[in-house]
């Protein structure tokens, strides 16, 4: 009778161990899928720190599974792996939501930067039309070419927006705006010289 009583807790222990003896294959696959979805949502760009943390969780999960796989079957325990897979899936959902919000904010900022750049290029074009020619015809033509080049660069901004690479679009738009401002300053200086009776338009170095 005593031996039977002794066998009951032993059986329970074996059952409990067996419950965690099999790798959480489905949960691991779901965690891997969640990481991929987070990456495709743009998390590595818009939520880099959170995405790196998620990758770390997946790496830890893989190492834990590998470690348990290397143990004798009776001593395997995938409980920690199960918890890690659940945590990874939860993190990925949170990251995707945060990324979607940051992406919309990035889009709005990129569109605004694009508009500012377009207005700056347009203003430069209008000033070029007023630029004094005289002996500086070659310099004026060179500046006109600069402005035409800025117009071409605006297409790159639109391409980045179409690809949903909003950080790149903002960077490109800001560069175009700054260059347009430089052209406008150069033309304003030339117009001021004309007003003082010194019609001269020198090229930038």
C-alpha positions in Angstrom: 0.0 0.0 0.0 2.8 2.3 0.9 4.5 1.7 -2.4 1.4 2.7 -4.2 1.1 5.9 -2.3 4.7 6.6 -3.1 4.1 6.0 -6.8 1.3 8.6 -7.0 3.5 11.7 -6.4 6.2 10.2 -8.7 3.6 9.8 -11.4 2.5 13.4 -10.9 6.1 14.6 -11.1 6.6 12.7 -14.4 3.4 14.1 -15.8 4.4 17.6 -14.9 7.8 17.1 -16.4 6.3 15.6 -19.5 4.0 18.6 -19.9 7.1 20.8 -20.5 9.2 18.2 -22.2 8.1 19.0 -25.7 9.3 22.2 -27.4 6.6 24.8 -28.0 6.9 24.5 -31.7 3.8 26.4 -32.6 4.5 29.2 -30.2 8.0 29.5 -31.5 6.7 29.7 -35.1 4.2 32.3 -34.1 7.0 34.3 -32.4 9.2 34.1 -35.6 6.2 35.2 -37.7 5.6 38.1 -35.3 9.2 39.2 -35.7 8.9 39.1 -39.5 5.6 41.1 -39.4 7.2 43.7 -37.2 10.1 44.0 -39.6 7.8 44.3 -42.6 5.8 47.0 -40.8 8.9 49.2 -40.7 9.7 48.6 -37.0 13.5 48.5 -37.6 13.2 52.1 -39.0 10.5 53.7 -36.9 11.0 51.8 -33.6 14.6 50.6 -33.8 15.2 50.2 -30.0 12.0 48.2 -29.5 12.7 46.1 -32.6 16.2 45.4 -31.4 14.8 44.3 -28.0 12.4 42.0 -29.8 15.2 40.4 -31.8 17.0 39.9 -28.5 14.0 38.1 -27.1 13.9 35.8 -30.1 17.6 35.1 -29.9 17.2 34.2 -26.2 14.3 32.0 -27.1 16.3 30.1 -29.7 19.2 29.6 -27.3 16.9 28.3 -24.6 15.3 25.8 -27.0 18.7 24.7 -28.2 19.9 24.2 -24.6 16.8 22.1 -23.6 17.1 20.1 -26.8 20.6 19.1 -25.7 19.4 17.7 -22.4 18.3 14.1 -21.7 14.5 13.9 -22.6 13.5 13.4 -18.9 15.2 16.6 -17.8 14.0 18.9 -20.6 11.9 21.8 -19.6 10.6 24.2 -22.2 8.6 26.3 -19.7 11.0 29.3 -20.1 10.8 29.0 -23.9 7.1 29.1 -23.8 7.2 32.2 -21.7 9.7 33.8 -24.0 7.6 33.0 -27.1 4.5 34.5 -25.5 6.5 37.6 -24.5 7.9 38.0 -28.0 4.4 37.8 -29.6 3.1 40.4 -27.1 6.1 42.7 -27.8 5.6 42.4 -31.5 2.0 43.4 -31.4 2.8 46.5 -29.3 5.7 47.4 -31.6 3.5 47.2 -34.7 0.9 49.5 -33.2 3.6 52.0 -32.1 5.3 51.7 -35.5 2.1 52.4 -37.4 1.6 55.6 -35.4 5.2 56.8 -35.9 4.9 55.9 -39.6 1.9 58.2 -40.0 3.7 61.0 -38.1 6.7 60.5 -40.4 4.5 60.6 -43.5 2.9 63.9 -42.4 6.3 65.4 -41.6 7.7 64.2 -45.0 4.8 65.7 -46.9 5.2 69.0 -45.1 9.0 69.0 -45.8 8.3 68.2 -49.4 5.9 71.2 -49.7 8.4 73.5 -48.1 11.1 72.3 -50.5 8.9 72.8 -53.5 8.0 76.3 -52.4 11.7 77.1 -51.9 12.6 75.8 -55.4 9.7 77.8 -56.9 10.9 81.0 -55.1 14.4 80.4 -56.5 13.0 80.0 -60.0 11.2 83.3 -59.7 14.3 85.1 -58.5 16.4 83.6 -61.3 14.0 85.2 -63.8 14.9 88.6 -62.2 18.6 88.0 -62.0 20.7 90.6 -63.8 22.5 89.3 -66.8 24.9 91.8 -68.4 28.5 90.5 -68.2 27.4 87.7 -65.9 25.4 85.8 -68.4 27.4 82.6 -67.8 26.9 82.8 -64.0 23.2 83.4 -64.4 22.9 80.4 -66.7 24.8 78.3 -64.2 22.4 79.3 -61.4 19.5 78.4 -63.7 21.0 75.0 -64.1 21.3 74.7 -60.4 17.6 75.4 -59.9 16.7 72.9 -62.6 18.8 70.3 -60.8 16.9 71.1 -57.6 13.7 70.4 -59.5 15.0 67.0 -60.5 15.9 66.3 -56.9 12.3 66.9 -55.9 11.5 63.7 -57.8 13.7 61.7 -55.4 11.7 63.1 -52.5 8.5 61.8 -54.1 10.1 58.4 -54.8 11.0 58.1 -51.1 7.5 59.0 -50.1 6.1 56.4 -52.5 8.4 53.8 -51.0 7.2 54.9 -47.5 10.8 55.8 -46.6 9.7 59.0 -44.8 12.9 59.7 -42.9 14.9 59.7 -46.2 12.2 61.9 -47.8 12.6 64.4 -45.0 16.4 64.4 -45.2 16.2 65.0 -49.0 13.6 67.7 -48.8 15.6 69.6 -46.2 18.7 69.4 -48.3 16.8 70.8 -51.3 15.3 73.6 -49.2 18.8 74.6 -47.9 20.3 74.6 -51.4 17.3 76.7 -52.7 17.9 79.1 -49.9 21.5 79.4 -50.9 20.6 80.1 -54.5 18.1 82.8 -53.4 20.7 84.5 -51.2 23.1 84.5 -54.1 20.6 86.2 -56.4 19.4 88.7 -53.8 23.0 89.7 -53.3 23.4 90.2 -57.1 20.2 92.3 -57.2 21.5 94.4 -54.4 24.7 95.0 -56.2 22.8 96.1 -59.3 20.8 98.5 -57.1 24.1 100.1 -56.0 25.2 100.4 -59.7 27.5 97.3 -59.5 25.9 94.7 -61.8 27.9 91.6 -60.9 26.9 88.0 -60.2 29.7 85.8 -59.0 29.5 82.0 -58.9 29.7 80.2 -55.7 33.0 78.4 -55.0 
